[in-house]
Amino acid sequence: MPLAERWNQVERGLDPRWTEATLTLAIADDAARSRAAALLGPAGPGVGNRQIRFTVSTQGAGIGPEAARRLLRRIDGEGIVGRLELVESRGVRPEPEEQVARSLATEWRAALDALPSDWSDVVAELELHSSADVDRAAVLCAPINLMQSTGRPGFRFRCASSRGDGASAGMVGRCLERLDEAGITGRVRITRALSDVHPVGTQGATFVVGRRPV
């Protein structure tokens, strides 16, 4: 398994609120290990007899998850073979009642139930727990025209009740069910909503978020 893909696997298995992960990269060949350590230079790795040890942080204390992915891809690109393993992780553990996360499809239905009965257009955000899931989520949710503009791992999208610019509520629900089936976790919430909109000669209402139309 490529090292970058193995990191994706490790990251998906971490607690959603992890802050630091310590990893080891075992490489048998001395020359290859030295080269890999050089490529991992920004992480400040420690080099042992047969292993390289480094830390990934979400708090700015070291390289972040995306930087780790880029560095490991460089090692993969040079054909260096190794075994990446998680040694330990740290972070704020959720309380027991928080550990049972609702599915994304369930959260979506709950968000719709909270809207007034005459809602017509909404803007919603899908925030993913792991940045490693962004590409896969984009493929599974392609029918709802995701916009990657939230500033976090995730997307913004529009939904319309009957007409206008946006996916239907049912289509959004089906796409979120695909994410649930794929084991992709996160949160979905409605950030803006309009009621009783009747477009005449247009595709529907225009939302402005951060001075940009959505």
Backbone torsions as a table, in degrees:
resi	resn	phi	psi	omega
1	MET	NA	130.4	176.3
2	PRO	-56.3	148.6	-175.8
3	LEU	-64.0	-38.6	179.2
4	ALA	-64.3	-38.7	178.2
5	GLU	-68.3	-37.3	177.2
6	ARG	-64.4	-38.0	177.1
7	TRP	-63.8	-39.9	175.9
8	ASN	-57.4	-42.5	-179.7
9	GLN	-64.4	-44.3	179.0
10	VAL	-63.3	-44.3	-177.0
11	GLU	-62.9	-39.8	179.1
12	ARG	-63.5	-28.3	-178.8
13	GLY	-84.4	-6.5	-179.9
14	LEU	-78.5	155.4	173.2
15	ASP	-57.8	137.8	-178.3
16	PRO	-55.0	-22.9	-177.6
17	ARG	-105.4	27.3	-179.8
18	TRP	-66.6	149.9	179.3
19	THR	-120.6	-23.8	-177.3
20	GLU	-152.0	136.0	177.6
21	ALA	-132.1	128.6	177.7
22	THR	-103.3	130.4	-176.5
23	LEU	-128.1	157.6	171.9
24	THR	-121.8	143.0	176.0
25	LEU	-120.5	108.6	-178.8
26	ALA	-91.8	124.3	178.3
27	ILE	-133.9	122.6	-174.1
28	ALA	-71.6	-40.8	-175.2
29	ASP	-76.9	128.1	-176.1
30	ASP	-62.1	-45.3	-178.0
31	ALA	-65.7	-42.7	179.6
32	ALA	-65.2	-37.1	179.6
33	ARG	-66.4	-40.8	178.1
34	SER	-64.3	-40.7	179.3
35	ARG	-66.4	-41.5	179.4
36	ALA	-63.8	-38.9	178.7
37	ALA	-63.7	-38.2	178.1
38	ALA	-65.5	-40.8	179.0
39	LEU	-67.3	-28.5	178.2
40	LEU	-88.5	12.4	-175.7
41	GLY	-49.4	-44.2	-179.7
42	PRO	-60.1	-18.8	-179.6
43	ALA	-87.0	-5.7	-178.0
44	GLY	60.6	52.4	-173.8
45	PRO	-71.2	154.9	171.2
46	GLY	-103.8	131.7	-175.9
47	VAL	-109.4	122.6	179.0
48	GLY	-105.9	-156.7	-177.4
49	ASN	-63.4	-49.4	-179.8
50	ARG	-131.7	5.4	-174.2
51	GLN	-131.7	154.1	171.5
52	ILE	-114.2	131.6	-178.6
53	ARG	-117.1	132.6	179.4
54	PHE	-151.2	165.6	-175.0
55	THR	-123.8	140.5	175.6
56	VAL	-114.1	135.2	-175.5
57	SER	-131.5	147.9	174.3
58	THR	-101.1	2.8	-174.4
59	GLN	-111.3	12.5	177.5
60	GLY	81.2	8.1	-179.2
61	ALA	-84.8	-7.9	-179.3
62	GLY	-164.9	-158.4	177.7
63	ILE	-70.5	147.4	178.9
64	GLY	-89.9	177.4	-178.8
65	PRO	-57.8	-42.4	-179.0
66	GLU	-68.8	-39.4	178.0
67	ALA	-63.3	-40.3	177.7
68	ALA	-61.0	-41.2	179.5
69	ARG	-62.2	-43.2	-179.9
70	ARG	-64.3	-43.1	-179.0
71	LEU	-65.5	-41.0	179.7
72	LEU	-68.3	-31.8	175.9
73	ARG	-66.0	-34.6	176.8
74	ARG	-64.8	-40.2	177.8
75	ILE	-64.7	-44.4	176.6
76	ASP	-58.3	-40.9	-177.2
77	GLY	-63.5	-23.4	178.0
78	GLU	-94.1	7.9	175.5
79	GLY	73.6	19.3	179.6
80	ILE	-82.3	128.1	-177.4
81	VAL	-104.1	132.1	178.9
82	GLY	-155.1	-179.9	179.6
83	ARG	-122.3	114.2	-178.9
84	LEU	-96.3	125.7	-178.0
85	GLU	-133.4	146.7	174.9
86	LEU	-82.9	128.8	177.5
87	VAL	-92.2	-50.6	178.1
88	GLU	-160.4	160.2	175.7
89	SER	-136.1	153.4	179.7
90	ARG	-131.7	156.6	178.5
91	GLY	165.4	-178.6	178.8
92	VAL	-87.9	114.8	-179.8
93	ARG	-80.2	136.9	178.6
94	PRO	-71.6	158.2	174.0
95	GLU	-67.1	156.2	-177.1
96	PRO	-51.0	-39.8	-178.1
97	GLU	-70.2	-19.5	179.4
98	GLU	-84.1	-13.6	-173.3
99	GLN	-74.5	-20.3	178.6
100	VAL	-91.1	92.0	-176.0
101	ALA	-82.7	140.2	176.0
102	ARG	-75.1	150.9	177.8
103	SER	-68.5	159.0	179.2
104	LEU	-63.9	-39.6	178.9
105	ALA	-63.4	-38.4	178.0
106	THR	-66.9	-41.8	177.7
107	GLU	-61.8	-38.1	180.0
108	TRP	-64.8	-44.0	179.3
109	ARG	-63.3	-39.5	179.3
110	ALA	-65.3	-38.6	178.9
111	ALA	-65.3	-40.3	178.3
112	LEU	-66.9	-38.4	-179.5
113	ASP	-63.3	-25.7	-178.8
114	ALA	-81.4	-9.4	-179.3
115	LEU	-81.4	155.7	173.8
116	PRO	-65.0	156.7	-174.0
117	SER	-65.0	-22.7	-178.0
118	ASP	-99.6	21.9	-179.7
119	TRP	-61.3	146.4	-178.4
120	SER	-125.2	-37.3	-177.4
121	ASP	-141.8	139.6	176.0
122	VAL	-138.6	155.3	167.3
123	VAL	-112.6	132.2	-178.1
124	ALA	-130.3	160.1	178.2
125	GLU	-124.6	136.9	174.2
126	LEU	-111.0	110.5	-179.9
127	GLU	-105.8	122.9	-177.6
128	LEU	-93.0	144.9	178.5
129	HIS	-70.5	-30.7	-176.9
130	SER	-124.2	130.8	176.7
131	SER	-67.4	-17.3	178.4
132	ALA	-68.6	-16.7	-177.3
133	ASP	-94.4	-0.9	-173.4
134	VAL	-60.2	-50.5	-176.7
135	ASP	-63.2	-44.5	-180.0
136	ARG	-64.4	-41.6	179.1
137	ALA	-63.7	-38.2	179.4
138	ALA	-61.6	-37.7	178.9
139	VAL	-69.8	-47.0	-176.7
140	LEU	-67.2	-27.4	-177.8
141	CYS	-107.1	18.9	-178.0
142	ALA	-54.5	-36.6	-177.5
143	PRO	-62.7	-17.2	-177.5
144	ILE	-101.3	11.9	171.4
145	ASN	56.3	65.2	-178.5
146	LEU	-68.4	148.2	175.4
147	MET	-122.1	121.6	-177.3
148	GLN	-87.9	82.7	-175.9
149	SER	-144.0	26.0	-178.1
150	THR	-88.8	-15.9	-176.2
151	GLY	83.3	-1.6	178.3
152	ARG	-131.8	169.1	176.3
153	PRO	-61.8	108.1	-177.9
154	GLY	154.2	-164.2	-171.7
155	PHE	-147.2	165.7	170.5
156	ARG	-114.7	146.6	177.3
157	PHE	-150.7	163.5	178.5
158	ARG	-110.8	153.0	178.1
159	CYS	-141.2	139.2	178.7
160	ALA	-123.3	143.1	-175.8
161	SER	-73.0	-39.8	-177.2
162	SER	-141.5	-32.0	-179.0
163	ARG	-151.3	168.3	177.4
164	GLY	105.0	-168.8	-174.3
165	ASP	-89.3	107.7	179.0
166	GLY	152.1	157.2	177.7
167	ALA	-73.2	159.3	175.8
168	SER	-74.3	157.8	179.5
169	ALA	-61.6	-35.4	179.2
170	GLY	-66.5	-40.4	178.8
171	MET	-65.4	-41.6	177.0
172	VAL	-59.2	-45.3	179.7
173	GLY	-59.6	-41.6	-179.7
174	ARG	-66.0	-40.1	179.3
175	CYS	-65.5	-39.9	178.7
176	LEU	-67.9	-32.4	174.9
177	GLU	-63.6	-35.2	177.0
178	ARG	-62.9	-40.3	178.0
179	LEU	-64.6	-41.9	177.7
180	ASP	-59.0	-44.4	-179.1
181	GLU	-65.7	-30.3	179.6
182	ALA	-83.5	-1.7	179.9
183	GLY	77.7	18.2	179.5
184	ILE	-89.0	124.1	-174.8
185	THR	-112.9	160.6	179.3
186	GLY	168.6	-152.0	179.4
187	ARG	-136.8	145.9	173.7
188	VAL	-128.1	135.1	-179.2
189	ARG	-149.1	150.4	176.9
190	ILE	-90.3	126.3	-176.5
191	THR	-103.8	-25.8	179.1
192	ARG	-146.2	144.8	-178.8
193	ALA	-148.1	146.3	174.7
194	LEU	-124.9	149.1	179.7
195	SER	-122.2	149.4	172.2
196	ASP	55.1	44.5	177.6
197	VAL	-92.6	130.5	179.3
198	HIS	-124.7	90.9	-177.4
199	PRO	-65.8	138.9	176.6
200	VAL	-124.9	111.5	179.3
201	GLY	73.8	12.1	177.8
202	THR	-134.1	172.0	177.6
203	GLN	-82.7	-10.3	-179.8
204	GLY	138.9	-171.9	-176.7
205	ALA	-69.8	154.4	175.5
206	THR	-115.5	124.1	175.1
207	PHE	-94.6	143.1	175.2
208	VAL	-113.8	116.8	-178.8
209	VAL	-121.6	119.0	-178.1
210	GLY	58.1	40.1	179.1
211	ARG	68.5	13.7	178.0
212	ARG	-122.0	137.4	177.8
213	PRO	-70.0	143.0	178.0
214	VAL	-121.4	NA	NA
